[in-house]
Amino acid sequence: MKNNFQLSKIAASLAVMGGVSLLVSQAMAAAPLAGTNISNVATATYTDNTQTERVVTSNVVKTLVAQVGSFTLVQSNERQTAANSSVSFPHILTNTGNGTDSFTLRITNEAGTFDWASHDIYIDRNQDGIADNGAAALASTTAIELAAGESIGLVVVAKTPLAATAGQNDSLTLTATSNKTALYDIGKDTVSNTDKATIITGAVIEIKKEASVSTISANGYITYTLTFQNKGTAAATSDVIIYDVLPSNVTFADTADSKLTAYYNGSASALTRDATDSDKFAYVSSGRSDAKEVFTFNAGKLAAGSTGKLTFTVKVKNAAANGEKITNTAYADTDGFTPGTSTPLTPANVPSVPPTTTDTTLVPSNPNNVTVVGITAHSINDDKDVSWIDKNVPVGSATGIDDEVHATASQGQAIVFGNNTSGGDVIYVHNSGTTTDSYSLSVAATTGALPNGSIIEILKADGKTPVTDNNTGPIEAGGSLKFVVRVTLPTSGTVAAGTKLTMTSTSVNNSSNKDTISLVVDSFTKSAVDLVHNTGTTGSPVYVGDGLNSSTGVPDTALVPGTPKQLDVTIKNTGGTPDNYNIVVTGIPTGWTAELFGKDAAGKCTNTKVTNSGTIANGGTGSYCLVVTTPDGTPATDIAKTITVNISSPSTGSNDSIGFKLTVAAQRAISFTPDRQGQLAPGGSIIYSHTLTNIGNVTEAADGKTLNFILPTPTAGETVTVYVDTDGNGILDANEVVTGTGALNSILQNAKFDVSKLPGLQQGESVTVYVKVEAAATATAGQSYTSTVQIQPEANGVLGSNSILSITDRTVINLGSVRLEKFQFAADCTAAPVDTDYTANLQNAKPGQCVFYKVKATNQGNADATAVVINDAVPAYTKYKTGSVAREPAAQGTAPTEANGNVNYNVGTLTPGAFATLKFAVTVDKSTTP
């Protein structure tokens, strides 16, 4: 039998009562989860024999973080009890490793002066020290599976024999053992606690503690219930004092907060904090040497069999960090005095927790854990110092800060957004939440805004190093990172003034937390089409949303779940010639439908779906219905998102968009990256590697979902061949050549590259696609090849917001051609790798191990390559290994350096056939306590 206690991401973020907690402390440096992909790519710049600066990127190398095992079992207990009575010993089992683990439990009956009548282990989901109602005892073969950071409450319930006498004792040992022993060092896969009980006569006091939630956010409220009872045969001979020393991350102090109250036995009257009144409850918020808040409650001389309940509510302090654990234990003092004295207990003299005493009159409750869940919030804007979301520019901001980044377009040159040191034309992602997060980045342009063959790259702050997997890497709470966007147009490509790209950042921890920034080419011209919304009637139209990409005046729309809503969309051809427009609807929320239909002569919606407007005369209009349907049961929300209708002329490039405030999401999505650039000498060849990844939530190339290639067509004498790494070995093999447009779907069905051996491209799965370009022997310097590989789904299939995905490789012929290759080797940090150790293939590295990188630049041309510079960056989830940077040959260029995670090697001049190598190492992050 196997009990699975894994939390979903959503469940882990909810403040609900449960026995599984996610414990990832902000105060620790956390190891990346097992399976985390650490990707890295290098870039080099150089000047060729025509004095033109060139940029070349290396292949991507990937390292997977290996799993290491670690767990805790707390805590050992001592209890007093009566003969023929049950006693409970609470424990908490926590997986502190970096991957899912499973554990078995066993109890050993130790030697004592009596022998237990029975003993069993139970699940304690709410960690109140009591076995869950109806729960069956766990067998020694029961496997408890916990994800990284998860914990589960356990309770050992034992019964003393009727013949036991006062003073006798016995012990039980609870042992937890990992079922994945290979993940542990010898002897580290087992942890034990000892539970001891001593028989007494008379009063036997027991106290239990329960929290109203298992997870909570900062400034939230936790209600604790203390249940205490006399399980003995006689009344207590002294007043029983219940006390609690509150942990430093919660407070009971604010008297103006009506929620911070205490009640006894369900009374509607709150207890007062004054020690001099008659309700026997007392509290202090200051004056103690340990600066703790403490309360006491005098329960009196509890009669045999009597039970009392004390409830109180505390507030989590604002400074509580994500993953921080609120651990609390209450106590029942059965003689009413401070340990070892005759001084009555008061809030001022209650001992610190845990008490350092052997006083047997002091009875602890079960420990109780509540985990702080961080708040996810972020922005992407053009403000270096301040976080704010879409267009909410703070008053007083510097000139130019407007949530837009401007650049100018020049034919034949890259358009670079954000490569400035100050002002408004910078791109920063700010983490304004309370927990470390990383963000997916994307840049989108409306259909037709950029010419075919354009390459969009997201770069790190140096403006040179590409961002692998389009992810920022971890950003600490309150931190920010700078990024640069580079758009490379084909040599003959042009753009219209006013083109606006939208850069979107999406939280990895919370996919609904998105923000955008606009990237504007100031030389764009105004479009000759206007997409508007008619708020009037067919006979008397009233148009709003006039202007390029404007939604001004478009009213917010309240939708009834399950009921279709019809919204007018009108295209006004303001150009001088008839035109037609492709229509794409983007930003459709998960589970909703948003479709465009035609209208009849009376202006009524028809059942004919529309993806193209058909020809609209110059000066004429075309009117359509956008029908939006929300699923039954959709929760109401005041947080508006935008569904956007986009139009673009396939013949003139005229485009516009209009937004209707709603929510956005996507389900089926494929990532095909990155676009690559390289150089070749005449007659030479180059291999570009690309990654095809299923980033949606359904399997591709299965269940009717097909993916097929549209292979590039050479136009300038070059030879282009496409391969798919079908065996997953990271090496281009001759038998992996793609022979036709339909080949991709059957390749993905083959699944030889898939560890799971399931057909199709599974969620989160990747496969490498190689593009080999061979230059004609007669090619001339400056000539370029643009090789585009496209992937399209089945008929009417849409991948996210696209019907066709593509990558573009741009190859330039020059006489001083530099090829950049990257290799890696994962091993213990004490290793000294030799050249034969390095590989371009996938590697596995444990937290704490090192990944050694080698980046090799080779001049494959027949003329000098000058001003060669190799740039690389320390990838996410790693840290630079001090002193590891090196070069070969030792005398080539200027010694490489590392600063703030950027590695730079100024190579200088490479003669034909010469090479230069940059070497450095990084350490994979490992969990450490402060």
C-alpha positions, 0 to 999 in steps of 0.5 A: 500500500502506498499513501501519496501526500503530494501537494499541488502548486495550488494546494500548497499556496492555500491556507487550508487545514492539512497535514502536509506542509511545504517548507522552503525557508527563505532564510536558507539557500535552497538547492534546485529541485531534482531535474532542474535544467541548467542551460548555458550558451556563449556568444562571441563578437569579432570584426571580419576583413570588411571591418564589419562587427559580427555576432556568433552564438554557441550551441546550448549545453544543458545540465540536469540537477541530480537528486539528493536525499535528506529528511528529518523526524521530530521529536522525542517525547516524554509523557506521564500517564496512568495504568490502563490508559492511552498516551499519544506521542506526536512527530513530524516527518519532513522531506528536506531533500531536493526531490520526491522521496518515500519512507517507511516507519516502524516501532521498536518496543524497548526494554522497560519496567512495564510492557506496552499493551499495544502501540500503533502509528497514525497519520495526523494531518492537522498536527494537533497531536491526535490521530485523524478520525477514522484513520487506519494504523500504518503498517510497516510496509506502508510507503509515505511519499513526500515531495521536496519540502513537504512534511506530514504529521504522525502520532504514535498511540500506545496503551499502558497495561492494567497491571502497571504501577506508579514509577514504572516506565517503558519506551518506544523507538519510532524509526523512519527509513527512506526507500531510496537508499541510493540517494543517501550517504551510508547511515543517513537514510534512517532517523529515529525518535524515542518516546517514553512514558512513566506511570503515575497515580492521581491526576494525569494532565495532557494538552493538545495544540491545533492550528486553524490553518497549515499555511498562511500569508504574512499579515494573516490570522491563525486561531490556535485551540489548546485542549487540556484534560485530566486523564487520571483517577483524581483531581489535580492537587494544585492549580494547572497553569496553561501557558504559551510563549508565542514565536517571534513571527506572530503577535497578540499585542494589538489591542485595537485589532478585534480579531486578536482575542482569546476564549475559554470553553466556547464562551462568547465573552472574550478573556481580558489580558489583565492579570488582576481580573477574575477570568484567570487569563494574563498576557504580557507583550513586553518586559521579558528578557527574551522579548517574547509575548506570553500568556498564562491561563489558570485552569484550576484544580482539574477534576478527573476526566474533565476537559477544557478548551482555550482558543486564541487568535494571533496575527502573522507579522509582515516580515514573515518570509515565504517558507518560514515555519511558525513552530509553537508548543504550549505547556501545562504546568501541573503545580503552578510554579516556575521550575524548581521553585515555589514562585507562582507562574506569571507571564513575566516569569514563564521560562523560555521555550523550550524550557531547560528543565527536568521538572516532571510537573511540566507537560508539553503539547504537541509541536505545531507547524504553520508555513508562511506562503509568500506573495507573488507580485512583479512588474516589467517596466522601463524604471530601473529603481521602482516596481510598477505594473502596466502604465501605472507610472508613478507621479514624479518619475523621470522624463522618458519613464512611460512603460515604453522602450524606444529604438530606431530602425535602420535597414540591415542593422539590428534594432536593440531595445533597452541597451542603455544605462539610464533613462526610460529606455531600459527593461527591468523585471522587478520582483515586488513579492515576498518570495524568490521567483523566476519569470518567463519572458516573451516578445510578440509582434502583431502579425505582419509587423515584422518582415519574414525571417526576422529574429527576436532575441532576449539578451542579458544585461550585457546586451550580448548573452542570450537568455536560455529558455527565455527565463530570467532565472531566480530573482530574490524578493525586492530584487530586479534584473535588466534585459535587452531585446535585439531584433535582427531584420533580414538584409532586405527587410524594412519596417513601418514607423510606429511598430510596437512589440509587446514584451510579457513577463510571467511568474513561474510560481503563479502563471496568472501574475503577468505584466507587459512593456511595449517596445516601440520603433519610433520610425513606424508609420501609422497603419491604413486600417482601423479596428474599432468597436460599435457601441451603437446600432447597425444603422447608427454606429458609434465607433470607439477604439479609434487609432492604432492599437487603441482600446480607448472608449471600449467599455468593460464587459460583464459576462454571465458564466455559460452564456455567450456574449456577442461583441462587435468588431468592425474593420475600417479600411482607411487606406487607398486600395481594397484590402483583406485582413487576417484576424487572430484573437489572442489572450483567451482565458483557460476554459473560455471560448472566443471566436469570430463570426460573420454578420448578415445584412441585418447585422445579426451574427451568423454561424460562419466562423471567420479568420479572414475579413475578405476584401474590403473596399477602400473607405469601406467597413466590415463588421463581425461578431466576437462571441465570448463564452465563459464556462459554467461555474467560473468565479466572479473577479474584478481583476480584468485581463484583455482579449485582443483581436488582431488584424493584419493585411497579408498584402500590405502589412497594415495592422491594428488591434483592439482589446476587450477587458477579460482574462488570458491564458493558453493551453496548447503551446510549443516552443521552438528556439532559439534563432541562430546566427553564424558565419561560413567561408565559401564551401564550408558548413555549419550546424545549428542546434535548436530545441523543440519543447512542449510547454503546453499541457497536452501531448503533441503528436498524439490523440489527433494532434500532429506536428509536421515540418515545412522544410527550408527552400535554399535560394542562393546555392546553399545546401540545407539539411534538417536532422532530429536527435531521435535517440536523444544522445545529443549527437547528430547522426547521419540516420537522423536526417529528415526526409519529408514534411510529414516526418516530424510526427512519426519521429515524435511517435517513435519516442526513442529519445524519451525516458518514459517511452510514451509516444508523442511529445509529452508535457515539458519534453524536449527534442533537439533539431539540427539544421546543417547549412553548407555554403556554395564553393562560389559564395562571395563575402557578405552574401547571406543565407536565411534558413527557416524551419517551420512547424505546423499542426494539423488542419485548423490546429493552433499552437498557442496563438500561432498556427505555424512556429518557426526558427530562422538561422542566418548565415553570413559568408565572409573570409574571416569566419569564426565558429563558436562551440561550447562543451561541459563536464559535470563532476566533483569540484575537486576534479581537474578535467582534461580535454577528452572529458568535455562533451556537448551532450546532456550532463547530470550534476548533484547540488554542490557539484561543479559544471566545467565549461569550455568555449572554443572559438575557431577561425574557419576562414582564410583571412584574419578575424580581429577584435574577437571577444568571447562572452558567457554568463553564469547560469541560474541555479549556480555560482561562479567557482572562484579562480576557475577562469582560464584561457588556451593558448595561455598567451592568446589575447588578454586574460579572461575575467569574471565579474557579477556573473559575466565571463569575458575573454578578449581574444584579439586576432585569430589567424586562419585556422587558429583557435582560442578557448575560454574555460571556467566552472560553476557550482550547482546551488546547495541547501545551506543554513545561515 
